[in-house]
Amino acid sequence: MSEPTPTPTPTPTQTQTRIPDLAARAAALDATDELGKLRDRFTLPDGVVYLDGNSLGALPATVAQTTADVVTRQWGELLIRSWDESDWWTAPERIGDKLAPLVGAAPGQVVVGDSTSVNLFKALVGAARLAAPGRTKMLVDAATFPTDGYIAASAARMTGLTATPVDPAHAAEAMDEDTAVVLLNHVDYRSGRLHDLPALTAAAHAAGAIMVWDLCHSAGALPVGLDAHAVDLAVGCTYKYLNGGPGSPAYLYIADRHQAAFDSPLPGWNGHADPFAMTPEFTPADGARRGRVGTPDILSMLALEASLDAWDGVSVAAVREKSLALTDFFLECVAAYVPEGRVEPVTPAEHDRRGSQVSLRTENAREVMRELIERGVIGDFRAPDVLRFGFTPLYVGFADAERAARSLGHIFG
């Protein structure tokens, strides 16, 4: 009688063998991550992987106590005296100077207040007034966040310019002697594509144009270098990678060399050289302070000031290094866990073209993101078919990236 044929031992699939490998690698990377300890500076729900800091940053741990003091003591007890005794009046410039190093600006060039939209309007009209006379064209990022496009079109109408959409990849070719103003996004909000700020700024200047950058999706995630690259004007929000809170005040950067000539289209009393003189004629204040308009929104502004404490001792270069490592690792995990052909990366693979997010295109993206959120992985959806995952290196770790990709694989498995 012949011996029975032994039952073959099942061979582990590629994914089965890689799951513990990737999880172990994530743990090892987190163990040696110098920025990993910064997660303690934030209040995050247990068991949640938060990859939506490119829409709303997590809550810094110091903000609740600071805000309580502003409400109960500064407002509740000192009342109107806090404009002087708590130094409310200088908050827009003081916080601007605190934020400035994160965008590569020297003190005195950033003022905080209003929304990104309002600051963009100031910047675009101000840029048109700084531009050489006779020029008729305003180049506008064709893939920009819709509000930027709306405001650019309005600012162009008001200043006699024609708003012309342009692909940032070909913007330099479109800049000529008729270009007055160029508006581009440093990082595209849908794809996470990083545009070449130094080269495009240089090209605008070579054409004699004024360069305006929207930094909403780059400030706090990667080096910007406004001064180093001679940017003229820039705007940005503070509630994404800067973690200032929902609707926190935005900021306006006015390069020192332009401040004396910057003519804001919104000349409010807070931007007056002598606000309490209450004169009928407007005399602009010196420096970036002329970018102020009305009474500062103190509650959200001082919450932002506290939130920036999370950056104490943090190098933006180190944040960028971790951001690239996180997004590389996430893409590797996605390739390992998600069946081939189910998702398509939209974000460029090249480091010099990638912001701090990964966008994946897939069918039924809205439903996929809803299920991910139910599994405790929070990203977001952009119509019609994009999953966005934002990586904020101050509080996102490699285990978060691995779990997010594994959860995505389970949905498609």
BAVEXFI-412276 format. One record per residue (C-alpha): residue in three letters; y, z, x. Coordinates in steps of 0.05 Angstrom, whole numbers, plus 32768, in hexadecimal, padded with zeros to 4 digits. Each point is the difference from the previous one (the first is absolute). Example, Ala and Ser with C-alpha at 12.3 -4.5 7.8 and 13.67 -1.06 7.14 Angstrom:
2
ALA7FA6809C80F6/SER80457FF3801B/
***
This chain:
413
MET800080008000/SER80437FED801B/GLU80368034800D/PRO803780047FCA/THR803F7FDC8012/PRO80368034800E/THR803D7FFF7FD3/PRO803A7FE78029/THR80398031800B/PRO803E7FE97FDC/THR80357FE5802F/PRO8044801F7FF3/THR80347FCE7FE9/GLN803C7FF3802C/THR802D80287FD1/GLN7FD0803B7FFE/THR7FFF8003804C/ARG804B7FFA8006/ILE801480347FCC/PRO7FF0803D802B/ASP801B7FDC803D/LEU80437FF37FE0/ALA800480467FE2/ALA7FF0801E8044/ARG80337FD58022/ALA803480147FCD/ALA7FF2804A800D/ALA80047FF5804B/LEU80427FDA7FFA/ASP801E80367FD4/ALA7FE980368032/THR80297FE08038/ASP803C7FEA7FD5/GLU803F8021801B/LEU80247FF37FBE/GLY7FC7801D7FD6/LYS801E80467FFF/LEU803E7FE57FDD/ARG7FD87FFB7FBF/ASP800E804B7FF9/ARG804A7FEF7FF8/PHE7FF07FE17FBC/THR7FE680187FBD/LEU7FC67FD47FEB/PRO7FCC800A7FC9/ASP7FBB80148018/GLY7FCC7FC87FFE/VAL80337FC87FF9/VAL80097FC68031/TYR80497FED7FF8/LEU800E7FB88016/ASP803E7FF37FD7/GLY8035801C802E/ASN801E7FBB8003/SER8016800C7FB8/LEU800B804B7FFE/GLY7FF6802E803C/ALA7FDB80427FFB/LEU802680427FF6/PRO801580228041/ALA7FEE80497FFE/THR80478019800D/VAL80217FDB7FC7/ALA7FEE802E7FC6/GLN801E803E8021/THR803E7FDB8016/THR800B7FE37FBB/ALA7FF780447FE0/ASP8036801C802E/VAL802F7FC77FEF/VAL7FF7800C7FB6/THR7FFE804C7FFC/ARG802F80158038/GLN802C7FC78014/TRP800D7FE67FBA/GLY7FED803D7FD7/GLU802680358029/LEU80337FDE802C/LEU80107FCC7FCC/ILE80387FD18016/ARG800A80268041/SER7FC17FDE801A/TRP80277FC0800C/ASP801E8026803B/GLU7FD4803C800D/SER7FBE7FDA7FFB/ASP801F7FC2801F/TRP7FEF7FD37FC5/TRP803B7FD3800E/THR7FE87FE58043/ALA7FB77FF77FEA/PRO80027FB37FFC/GLU80157FF9804A/ARG7FD9803D8018/ILE7FBF7FE77FE2/GLY80117FBA8017/ASP800280188047/LYS7FBE80257FF7/LEU7FE07FC17FE6/ALA80207FD18033/PRO7FCE800A8039/LEU7FC77FE97FD2/VAL80227FBC7FFA/GLY80197FFD8047/ALA8049800E7FF2/ALA8032802C8025/PRO802780347FD8/GLY803A7FEB7FD5/GLN7FE27FC07FE5/VAL7FD480167FC6/VAL8019801D7FBF/VAL7FD1801A7FCA/GLY800C7FF97FB5/ASP7FF97FD37FC4/SER7FC37FD47FF5/THR7FE57FC8802C/SER80197FCF7FCC/VAL8047801B8002/ASN80008002804C/LEU7FE67FB98004/PHE80397FE97FD4/LYS80328023802E/ALA7FDE7FE2803E/LEU7FFD7FB87FE6/VAL80477FFD7FE6/GLY80188024803E/ALA7FDA7FCE802B/ALA801E7FC57FDC/ARG8045801D800D/LEU7FEF8009804A/ALA7FE67FB98007/ALA80287FC7801D/PRO802B7FDD7FCB/GLY7FEA7FBD7FE4/ARG7FB5800E8000/THR7FDD7FF87FBD/LYS7FB780158007/MET7FDB80437FF7/LEU7FB87FFB8016/VAL7FD3802F7FD8/ASP7FB78012800D/ALA7FDA7FD67FCC/ALA7FC980357FFA/THR802F803B7FFA/PHE7FF980397FCF/PRO801E7FE47FBF/THR803D802E7FFE/ASP80167FE98045/GLY80007FB97FE6/TYR802680127FC1/ILE803580258028/ALA80057FCA8035/ALA800C7FCC7FCA/SER8037802B7FE1/ALA8020800F8044/ALA7FFF7FB68011/ARG80237FEE7FBF/MET80358034800B/THR800F7FE98047/GLY7FFD7FB57FF6/LEU7FBE7FF78024/THR7FC07FDD7FEB/ALA7FC1802A8003/THR7FC97FD68020/PRO7FB880198000/VAL7FDD7FFB8044/ASP7FBB8010801B/PRO800B80348037/ALA7FCF7FDA802C/HIS80307FC57FFF/ALA804180267FF8/ALA80187FF28046/GLU7FFA7FB57FF4/ALA802B80067FC2/MET803A80258022/ASP80397FD28011/GLU804C7FFD8005/ASP800580057FB4/THR7FDA80427FFC/ALA802B803C7FF2/VAL7FCD80367FF1/VAL7FB480098009/LEU7FD880337FD8/LEU7FB8800D8013/ASN7FCC80367FF6/HIS7FE4801F803F/VAL7FBC80077FDE/ASP7FEA7FD87FC3/TYR7FF180307FC7/ARG7FC57FD97FE5/SER7FDB7FE9803E/GLY801580338034/ARG80167FC8802E/LEU802F80168037/HIS80397FD18010/ASP801E7FF88045/LEU804080287FFB/PRO80187FF68048/ALA7FF67FB58001/LEU801B7FF37FBA/THR803D802C800D/ALA800D7FD98040/ALA7FF97FBE7FDB/ALA803280167FCB/HIS803280148035/ALA7FF57FBE8025/ALA80137FDD7FBF/GLY803D802D7FF8/ALA7FE480237FC2/ILE7FFF80497FEB/MET7FB9801E7FFD/VAL7FEC80317FCA/TRP7FBB80218001/ASP7FDA80247FC8/LEU7FD780378022/CYS7FDE801E7FC3/HIS7FBA7FF18018/SER800A800C804A/ALA802C803D800C/GLY7FD3803B8010/ALA7FC47FD4800E/LEU80147FDA803E/PRO80397FF98032/VAL803B7FD97FE5/GLY803480008038/LEU80407FF27FD9/ASP802E800D803B/ALA7FD27FE38035/HIS7FFC7FBE7FDB/ALA80497FFD7FEB/VAL7FF380007FB5/ASP80407FFB7FD8/LEU7FEF80237FBE/ALA7FC1801E7FE3/VAL7FEA80267FC2/GLY7FC280267FED/CYS7FE180337FD1/THR7FE880458014/TYR7FC8800E7FCE/LYS7FCA7FD78022/TYR7FEC800E8048/LEU803B80308007/ASN7FE3802C7FC8/GLY804380127FE1/GLY7FE680067FB8/PRO80047FD47FC2/GLY80437FDE7FFB/SER801A8022803F/PRO80417FE3801B/ALA7FFF7FC08028/TYR80297FF1803F/LEU80307FCD801C/TYR80057FEE804A/ILE80427FE28018/ALA80007FEF804A/ASP803880228024/ARG80207FBE8014/HIS80087FEC7FB7/GLN801880427FE2/ALA804B7FF58007/ALA7FFC7FBD7FDC/PHE7FCA80127FCD/ASP801F7FF67FBB/SER7FD480217FCC/PRO80007FE07FBA/LEU7FF880477FE3/PRO803C8027801C/GLY7FF380447FE1/TRP80278040800C/ASN7FCA801C802D/GLY800B7FC6802F/HIS804B800C8003/ALA802180178041/ASP801E803B7FDA/PRO7FD680097FC1/PHE8027803A7FE4/ALA80447FDF8007/MET7FED7FDA7FC0/THR802E7FC58012/PRO7FFF7FC27FD4/GLU7FF67FD4803E/PHE7FBE7FFF8025/THR8000800E804A/PRO7FBA7FFD801D/ALA7FE580398029/ASP7FEE7FF48049/GLY7FB97FF08013/ALA7FC37FF97FD3/ARG801F80337FD0/ARG80267FC67FE1/GLY7FBD7FED7FE2/ARG8001803D7FD2/VAL80147FF57FB7/GLY7FFC803B7FD0/THR7FEB80498000/PRO7FBF80098027/ASP7FC080107FD9/ILE7FF880438022/LEU7FBD80177FE4/SER7FD97FC28016/MET802A7FF9803F/LEU7FF08045801A/ALA7FB67FF77FED/LEU80027FC2802D/GLU802080288038/ALA7FC680327FFC/SER7FCD7FC97FFD/LEU80197FE38042/ASP7FEC80428022/ALA7FB97FE47FFE/TRP80167FD08037/ASP801380378031/GLY7FE27FF08044/VAL7FDF7FC07FE6/SER80047FBF8027/VAL80087FC17FD6/ALA7FDA7FDB8037/ALA7FC580307FF7/VAL80037FF57FB5/ARG7FFD7FB5800B/GLU7FC48007802F/LYS7FDA80287FCC/SER80147FD27FC8/LEU7FE27FC48023/ALA7FC180278011/LEU7FF980177FB8/THR80097FBB7FE2/ASP7FD17FE18033/PHE7FCB80347FF0/PHE80097FF87FB4/LEU7FF87FB48006/GLU7FC0800B8029/CYS7FE580307FCC/VAL80117FD07FC7/ALA7FDA7FC88025/ALA7FC4802F8007/TYR7FFE801D7FBA/VAL80197FCA7FD1/PRO7FD27FC57FF2/GLU80187FC08021/GLY802F7FD67FD6/ARG801580377FD0/VAL8043800F8021/GLU802F7FD8802B/PRO803180218030/VAL80477FE97FF4/THR8021802A8036/PRO80027FDD8044/ALA7FCC80168032/GLU80317FFA803B/HIS802080428012/ASP80457FE1800B/ARG7FFE7FE47FB8/ARG7FE5803D7FDC/GLY8026803A7FE0/SER7FDE80417FEC/GLN7FDA7FE87FC4/VAL7FC37FD57FF1/SER80007FD27FC4/LEU7FBF7FE37FE6/ARG7FFA7FC87FCD/THR7FC880057FCD/GLU7FEE7FEF7FB9/ASN800E80357FCB/ALA802C80248031/ARG8020802C7FCB/GLU7FBC80197FE8/VAL7FE7800A8047/MET803C802B8012/ARG7FF880287FC0/GLU7FB880108013/LEU801480128048/ILE803380317FE5/GLU7FCB801F7FD3/ARG7FD68009803F/GLY803980258022/VAL801C7FC7802B/ILE80477FF17FED/GLY801E7FBD8012/ASP80257FD07FD3/PHE7FFC7FBB7FE0/ARG80307FC68004/ALA7FFA7FC67FCF/PRO7FDA7FD57FFB/ASP7FC78012802F/VAL8015802D8039/LEU7FE680468013/ARG80338024802E/PHE7FEE8039802E/GLY803980228025/PHE7FF08027803F/THR803180398010/PRO7FE9801A8044/LEU802180447FF6/TYR7FCB80147FCC/VAL7FCB7FC97FFC/GLY7FC38006802C/PHE7FC67FD48015/ALA7FD080237FD1/ASP802F7FED7FC8/ALA7FFD7FB78014/GLU7FB380028004/ARG7FF980227FBC/ALA80307FCE7FE0/ALA7FD97FC4801A/ARG7FBD80207FEE/SER8019800D7FB9/LEU80167FB87FFB/GLY7FBB7FEA8017/HIS7FDF802B7FCA/ILE802A7FDE7FCB/PHE7FEA7FBB8016/GLY7FB880158012/
***
